[in-house]
């Protein structure tokens, strides 16, 4: 007698689905995107993070999986890039990614914000907006939403979707229909 086991996707995370349902759906506007300029977010990493370190250094220290010595800007450490599953030992191979890219935030509502609010978004250490990932994964992602890019590591899709939704909800940013559909699909991996 043969027994076949059928694995069904786990039910989607209810709280993330509820938060996603609260996001306003709006189409992307080419007119708004044309006015995007990364400099409007004042993204230089000079803003103090923790202990006198800048924001990038703070994220690198937070995400370092080796014994930390608490110094800013160390080139030595060990970081895991959840997007592509790579372990990295050199900060030159690492980018600090904005989970919700600045360009996506811009077209989702940040174009209406004050410069101070955009700056706060770009340096947000409270929400899951900043994460150390491999430079190659960050370059592949670019300014794309989940409608056009997802982490190559599928087991990370649930966490990525939750983080994306958390940031969008906190900042009251909109989503497109395709983006919302992609996030719903990614939550089935929870």
Number of C-alpha atoms within 10 A of each C-alpha: 3 4 5 6 6 6 6 7 10 10 10 16 16 11 10 21 18 11 15 24 14 13 18 16 17 14 13 15 10 10 9 13 15 9 12 19 13 13 12 17 24 18 17 13 15 13 16 14 17 15 10 12 19 18 23 25 22 22 20 25 24 16 17 18 14 12 8 13 9 12 12 16 14 14 11 13 18 19 24 18 21 22 22 17 16 13 14 18 17 13 20 10 13 21 20 19 23 22 23 26 18 25 19 21 25 23 24 25 17 23 19 11 12 12 15 12 14 23 18 15 24 24 26 16 18 8 13 18 21 24 20 25 26 25 17 14 20 21 11 12 19 16 17 17 23 21 14 11 14 20 18 13 12 15 15 18 23 21 17 23 26 22 19 23 27 19 19 23 18 11 15 16 21 24 26 17 15 15 19 23 15 18 26 19 15 23 23 17 18 18
